[in-house]
Amino acid sequence: MTTETAGKTAAARPARAAARPGRRAVTGAFTGLSHLALAVWALLVIVPLVWTFVAAFKTNDEIFGDAWTLPQTWHLDAWTRAWGKADIGRYLLNTVLVVGASTFLTMLLGSMAAYVLSRYTFRGNRLIYLMFVSGMTFPVFLALVPLFKVVQNLGMLNTFHGLILVYVAYSLPFTVFFLSAFFRTLPTSVAEAAFIDGCGNTRTFFQIMLPMARPGLVSITIFNVIGQWNQYLLPLVLMPADQDKWMLTQGIANISTSAGYEADWPGLMAALSMAIVPVVIVYVIFQRQIQAGLTAGAVK
């Protein structure tokens, strides 16, 4: 029996050895296709952004003449028109104010709610969590009319604080869902050690658990900033009258719709570039913080 078993094992080794090159070939082909798909996806994202930025320095004739050539002269007139005449500077400041306040409130309230729902056991815990999660399944289009009436009855129509509260309400479900799963992965021994050292619940959350959750906080902050920065439908419904309080998306849409047949395409591209560049800068900064926070959060 021993000799037969040894013979079978010896016969099986060449078969396994022959199978490994085939597996490596399949893995190599899959890796190559993955890299090719990522390269195509990167081109689909990067090329329109670069074209938009370059077109902001062209004239209307250069844009419609040969869209893929560089401008003969790098004009800054479109940027000046977009910033001053189209009042993009005011809309950009309004957007920064609203998105900054709403993101801060969303992260503060969402992190506290997610921490309590994920780390404490009490009656109704699961029900409250499911109510937050169900908010992600409710389309914003179905709530526009009742939402308009509620904000109007509260006297917050055409106000920044009314729009901020609506942004917070629509961003909380995904924030709580995302952070609840992240808080569950944090070690309970650290919180227990903090309680033994005399820390209360509030101090333990803000000084111990929240720094450990920094990678998750940074990630969800990126999603919230980008989602609220690009929001068009809610400002259009809740800020219809006062043009001085418009958001950046409303100002950009106004450039393309108010020009008629004499559209200022370079000015529109300049306005789009002004809306894109801050988001890209914030994304790059937060990405660096994610890489630095992975180790820092684990050590803490």
C-alpha positions as CSV (number, residue, x, y, z in Angstrom):
1,M,0.0,0.0,0.0
2,T,2.8,2.4,0.8
3,T,4.5,1.8,-2.5
4,E,1.3,2.2,-4.4
5,T,0.5,5.5,-2.6
6,A,4.0,6.8,-3.2
7,G,3.6,5.9,-6.9
8,K,0.3,7.8,-7.2
9,T,1.8,10.8,-5.4
10,A,4.7,10.8,-7.8
11,A,2.4,10.6,-10.7
12,A,0.2,13.4,-9.5
13,R,3.1,15.8,-9.0
14,P,3.9,16.3,-12.7
15,A,0.2,16.8,-13.4
16,R,0.1,19.6,-10.8
17,A,3.3,21.0,-12.1
18,A,1.9,21.1,-15.6
19,A,-1.3,22.8,-14.4
20,R,0.5,25.7,-12.7
21,P,1.8,27.3,-16.0
22,G,-1.8,27.2,-17.3
23,R,-3.1,28.9,-14.1
24,R,-0.3,31.5,-14.4
25,A,-1.3,32.2,-18.0
26,V,-4.9,32.7,-17.1
27,T,-4.0,34.9,-14.2
28,G,-1.7,36.9,-16.4
29,A,-4.4,37.3,-19.1
30,F,-6.9,38.4,-16.5
31,T,-4.4,40.9,-15.0
32,G,-3.7,42.3,-18.5
33,L,-7.4,42.7,-19.3
34,S,-7.9,44.4,-15.9
35,H,-5.2,46.9,-16.6
36,L,-6.6,47.5,-20.1
37,A,-10.1,48.2,-18.7
38,L,-8.6,50.6,-16.1
39,A,-6.7,52.4,-18.8
40,V,-9.8,52.8,-20.9
41,W,-11.8,54.0,-17.9
42,A,-9.0,56.5,-17.0
43,L,-9.1,57.9,-20.5
44,L,-12.9,58.2,-20.5
45,V,-12.6,60.3,-17.3
46,I,-9.4,62.3,-17.9
47,V,-9.9,63.3,-21.6
48,P,-13.2,65.2,-21.1
49,L,-11.8,67.0,-18.1
50,V,-8.6,68.0,-19.9
51,W,-10.6,69.0,-23.0
52,T,-13.0,71.2,-20.8
53,F,-10.0,72.9,-19.2
54,V,-8.2,73.6,-22.5
55,A,-11.5,74.8,-24.2
56,A,-11.8,77.5,-21.5
57,F,-8.8,79.2,-23.1
58,K,-10.2,79.1,-26.7
59,T,-12.6,81.1,-28.7
60,N,-16.0,79.9,-30.0
61,D,-14.5,79.6,-33.5
62,E,-11.6,77.5,-32.2
63,I,-13.9,75.2,-30.3
64,F,-16.1,74.5,-33.3
65,G,-13.3,74.6,-35.8
66,D,-11.0,71.8,-34.5
67,A,-11.9,70.8,-31.0
68,W,-8.8,68.7,-30.4
69,T,-6.1,71.4,-31.2
70,L,-4.5,73.6,-28.6
71,P,-5.5,77.3,-28.7
72,Q,-3.3,79.6,-30.8
73,T,-3.4,82.2,-28.0
74,W,-4.3,81.2,-24.4
75,H,-7.1,83.7,-23.7
76,L,-8.1,84.5,-20.1
77,D,-11.2,86.5,-21.2
78,A,-13.6,83.5,-20.7
79,W,-12.4,83.1,-17.1
80,T,-13.0,86.8,-16.4
81,R,-16.4,86.7,-18.0
82,A,-17.4,83.6,-16.0
83,W,-16.1,85.0,-12.7
84,G,-17.5,88.5,-13.1
85,K,-20.2,88.8,-15.7
86,A,-21.8,85.4,-15.0
87,D,-21.2,85.9,-11.2
88,I,-19.7,82.5,-10.8
89,G,-17.5,83.8,-8.0
90,R,-20.6,84.5,-5.9
91,Y,-22.1,81.1,-6.7
92,L,-18.8,79.4,-5.8
93,L,-18.7,81.1,-2.4
94,N,-22.4,80.2,-1.7
95,T,-21.6,76.6,-2.6
96,V,-18.6,76.4,-0.4
97,L,-20.6,77.9,2.5
98,V,-23.5,75.5,2.2
99,V,-21.5,72.4,1.4
100,G,-19.0,73.1,4.2
101,A,-21.7,73.6,6.8
102,S,-23.9,70.7,5.6
103,T,-20.9,68.3,5.5
104,F,-19.8,69.3,9.0
105,L,-23.3,68.7,10.4
106,T,-23.7,65.4,8.4
107,M,-20.4,64.0,9.7
108,L,-21.0,65.1,13.3
109,L,-24.6,63.8,13.6
110,G,-23.9,60.8,11.4
111,S,-20.8,59.6,13.3
112,M,-22.6,60.0,16.6
113,A,-25.7,58.1,15.4
114,A,-23.6,55.4,13.8
115,Y,-21.5,54.9,16.9
116,V,-24.5,54.5,19.2
117,L,-26.3,52.2,16.8
118,S,-23.2,50.0,16.3
119,R,-21.7,49.9,19.8
120,Y,-24.7,50.0,22.2
121,T,-27.6,47.6,22.6
122,F,-31.0,49.0,23.5
123,R,-34.7,48.6,22.6
124,G,-35.4,49.8,19.1
125,N,-31.8,49.8,18.0
126,R,-32.4,47.7,14.9
127,L,-35.6,49.6,14.0
128,I,-33.8,53.0,14.1
129,Y,-31.0,51.6,12.0
130,L,-33.4,50.2,9.4
131,M,-35.2,53.5,9.2
132,F,-31.9,55.2,8.4
133,V,-31.0,52.6,5.8
134,S,-34.5,52.8,4.2
135,G,-33.8,56.5,3.6
136,M,-31.3,55.5,0.9
137,T,-34.0,53.7,-1.1
138,F,-36.3,56.8,-1.3
139,P,-35.9,58.7,-4.5
140,V,-35.5,62.4,-4.1
141,F,-37.8,63.0,-7.1
142,L,-40.8,61.6,-5.2
143,A,-40.2,64.0,-2.3
144,L,-39.8,67.3,-4.2
145,V,-43.4,68.6,-3.8
146,P,-43.9,67.7,-0.1
147,L,-40.3,68.8,0.6
148,F,-41.0,72.2,-1.0
149,K,-44.2,72.6,1.1
150,V,-42.4,71.6,4.4
151,V,-39.6,74.0,3.8
152,Q,-42.0,76.8,2.8
153,N,-44.2,76.3,5.9
154,L,-41.1,76.5,8.1
155,G,-40.2,79.8,6.5
156,M,-36.8,78.5,5.2
157,L,-37.5,78.7,1.4
158,N,-34.7,80.6,-0.4
159,T,-32.5,80.4,2.6
160,F,-29.1,78.9,3.1
161,H,-30.0,77.2,6.4
162,G,-33.0,75.6,4.8
163,L,-30.9,74.1,2.1
164,I,-28.2,73.0,4.6
165,L,-30.8,71.1,6.7
166,V,-32.2,69.3,3.6
167,Y,-28.6,68.4,2.5
168,V,-28.0,66.9,5.9
169,A,-31.2,65.0,5.9
170,Y,-30.5,63.4,2.6
171,S,-26.8,62.6,3.4
172,L,-27.4,61.1,6.8
173,P,-28.8,57.6,5.7
174,F,-25.7,56.6,3.7
175,T,-23.4,58.2,6.3
176,V,-24.9,56.2,9.1
177,F,-25.0,53.0,7.0
178,F,-21.3,53.4,6.1
179,L,-20.0,54.4,9.5
180,S,-22.0,51.8,11.4
181,A,-20.2,49.0,9.5
182,F,-16.9,50.7,10.1
183,F,-17.4,51.3,13.9
184,R,-18.3,47.6,14.3
185,T,-14.7,46.7,13.2
186,L,-13.0,48.8,15.9
187,P,-11.7,46.8,18.9
188,T,-13.9,47.0,22.0
189,S,-10.9,46.6,24.3
190,V,-9.8,50.2,23.5
191,A,-13.1,51.6,24.7
192,E,-13.1,49.4,27.7
193,A,-9.6,50.6,28.7
194,A,-10.8,54.2,28.3
195,F,-13.8,53.6,30.6
196,I,-11.4,52.0,33.2
197,D,-9.2,55.1,33.0
198,G,-12.2,57.3,33.9
199,C,-13.4,58.5,30.5
200,G,-17.1,59.0,29.9
201,N,-19.0,58.1,26.9
202,T,-18.6,61.5,25.2
203,R,-14.9,61.7,25.9
204,T,-14.3,58.2,24.7
205,F,-16.1,58.8,21.5
206,F,-14.5,62.1,20.5
207,Q,-10.9,61.4,21.8
208,I,-10.5,57.7,21.4
209,M,-13.0,56.1,18.9
210,L,-13.3,59.0,16.5
211,P,-9.6,59.3,15.7
212,M,-9.4,55.5,15.2
213,A,-12.3,55.8,12.6
214,R,-10.5,58.5,10.7
215,P,-10.1,56.5,7.5
216,G,-13.8,55.8,7.4
217,L,-14.6,59.4,8.2
218,V,-12.4,60.7,5.4
219,S,-13.9,58.3,2.9
220,I,-17.5,59.2,3.6
221,T,-16.6,62.9,3.8
222,I,-15.4,62.6,0.2
223,F,-18.6,61.1,-0.9
224,N,-20.7,63.7,0.9
225,V,-18.7,66.7,-0.5
226,I,-18.8,65.4,-4.0
227,G,-22.5,64.5,-3.8
228,Q,-23.6,67.9,-2.3
229,W,-21.2,69.9,-4.5
230,N,-22.8,68.5,-7.7
231,Q,-26.4,68.7,-6.4
232,Y,-28.6,70.6,-8.8
233,L,-32.2,69.5,-8.3
234,L,-32.6,70.4,-4.6
235,P,-31.2,74.0,-5.0
236,L,-33.3,74.4,-8.1
237,V,-36.5,73.6,-6.1
238,L,-35.6,75.2,-2.8
239,M,-33.7,78.3,-4.1
240,P,-35.9,79.4,-7.1
241,A,-36.3,83.1,-6.5
242,D,-33.2,84.8,-5.0
243,Q,-30.5,84.6,-7.7
244,D,-27.9,86.0,-5.3
245,K,-28.2,82.8,-3.3
246,W,-27.9,80.4,-6.2
247,M,-25.5,77.4,-6.0
248,L,-22.7,76.8,-8.5
249,T,-24.7,74.3,-10.5
250,Q,-27.5,76.8,-11.0
251,G,-25.1,79.5,-12.2
252,I,-23.5,77.1,-14.7
253,A,-26.9,76.0,-16.0
254,N,-27.9,79.7,-16.3
255,I,-24.9,80.4,-18.6
256,S,-25.9,77.7,-21.0
257,T,-29.7,78.5,-21.0
258,S,-29.7,82.3,-21.0
259,A,-27.3,82.9,-23.9
260,G,-29.7,81.6,-26.6
261,Y,-28.1,81.3,-30.0
262,E,-25.1,83.4,-28.9
263,A,-23.8,80.9,-26.4
264,D,-20.5,81.7,-24.6
265,W,-19.0,78.3,-24.8
266,P,-15.5,79.3,-23.5
267,G,-17.2,81.0,-20.6
268,L,-19.2,77.9,-19.9
269,M,-16.1,75.7,-20.0
270,A,-14.3,78.2,-17.7
271,A,-17.2,77.9,-15.2
272,L,-17.2,74.2,-15.4
273,S,-13.4,74.2,-14.7
274,M,-14.0,76.4,-11.7
275,A,-16.5,73.8,-10.4
276,I,-14.2,70.8,-11.2
277,V,-10.9,72.1,-9.9
278,P,-11.8,72.5,-6.2
279,V,-13.4,69.0,-6.0
280,V,-10.2,67.5,-7.5
281,I,-8.0,69.4,-5.1
282,V,-10.1,68.3,-2.1
283,Y,-10.2,64.7,-3.4
284,V,-6.4,64.6,-3.7
285,I,-5.9,66.0,-0.2
286,F,-8.3,63.6,1.4
287,Q,-6.7,60.6,-0.4
288,R,-3.4,61.5,1.2
289,Q,-5.1,61.7,4.6
290,I,-6.6,58.2,4.0
291,Q,-3.1,56.7,3.4
292,A,-1.7,58.5,6.5
293,G,-4.7,57.7,8.6
294,L,-4.7,53.9,8.1
295,T,-1.6,53.5,10.2
296,A,-2.4,56.3,12.6
297,G,-5.9,54.9,13.3
298,A,-4.5,51.4,13.9
299,V,-1.9,52.6,16.3
300,K,-4.3,54.6,18.3
